Amino acid sequence: MGYCEATLLTRNRVSSILVPSLSFQVAGVLALFFAGRDDLVLLVVDPHKLADDGVVKYDEAEPGVFFPHFYGPAGNFTPMPLAAVVEEHALMLEQGLHVLPFKD
């Protein structure tokens, strides 16, 4: 799969967390923050479908490492429109590691 913005979401809606990432960043985010979790959903977002509702900016998480974040028209964090989600994948574990639906 080519460029995509991937967002991780826990299946437990009470404690859901969104972690916007580029496809090549997903495996590292999973390993660092969600190792062994079997309640995750990966949402694949088409960034072109966000253009009318705001902008995707790349914020520096640490020196030289940038992650995408969606900002609304006023330049503030705003809910991402559901129409931008083009795929949804429940992530499974295989030998303790998450199986991704695409190659990173």
N, C-alpha and C positions, 0 to 999 in steps of 0.2 A: 504494500500500500504506500502511496506517496505521502505528501504532506497532509497532515491532519492535526487538529487540536484534539487531544484526548483528555477527558476529565474522568477522574475516579470518584465514585460515589458509593458509600456503604449502603447495603440493602436495608439496613435498619434505619428507617426514615427519622427516627427519634434522634439519632446521633449522626446524621449524614454530614459528610464533609466533601467539598469539591476541591480537587487539586488539578487545576489546568496545567497541561504539559504538552509538549510536542511528542510525536510518536516515538522518537528516539530516546526520550527522557522517561517514558513510562516504566520500563523495567527497573531503572535506578530508584525512582520514587517508591515503587512497590517494595523493593528490597529494604530501603531505608526506613520507611514509615509504616508499612503494612505487611511485613513479613509474617507468613503463616495465616493471615486473615482469609477466611473462606466466605466472607459476606460482602464482596466487592462487585460493583458494576462498573464497566468501562463504557463511557459515552464517547462516541466519535462525533466531533463537531465540524461542520463545514464552515470555515471562517468567512467565506464569501456571503453566507446567509446572515451574517451579523452586521454587514455593512450599513444597512438601513437603520439599525437600532443602536449603533454606537461604534466603537473601535476596539480592536485588539492591540494592546500595547505590551511590549516586552520589558518586564521589570527585572532588575538585577537582584537575584536572591543572595548571591555571594559574588565576590569578584570574578567577573568573566562568565558567570552562569546566569542565563536569562530564561524566564518562564513567561508564557503568555497569560494575560489577564484581560477580561472583558470590562470595558468601561462604557457607560451610557453616554448619551449625547451631551450631558452636562459635565462629562469628565470624571464622574464618580463611579464607584462600584455599583452595579445594577444587576438585577436578575438576567441571566442569559435567556434569550427567547428559545422556547422548546422547538420551534421550527428549524433551528440550526442543528439540532441533533439528528444525525443521519444513520447512526447505528447504535445499538445497545448490546453489550455482551456481559453476561454473568461470568466472572473470572473463576476458573477452577484451579485447584492446586494439583500438581503432579510432582511427587517426591519432595513436597514442601515448597515448591516454587510455583509462581503463577504462570499459567499458560496464556500467552497473548494471542489474539486473533490475527496478528500481523507480525512481520519480522521487524525488529527495531534497528 
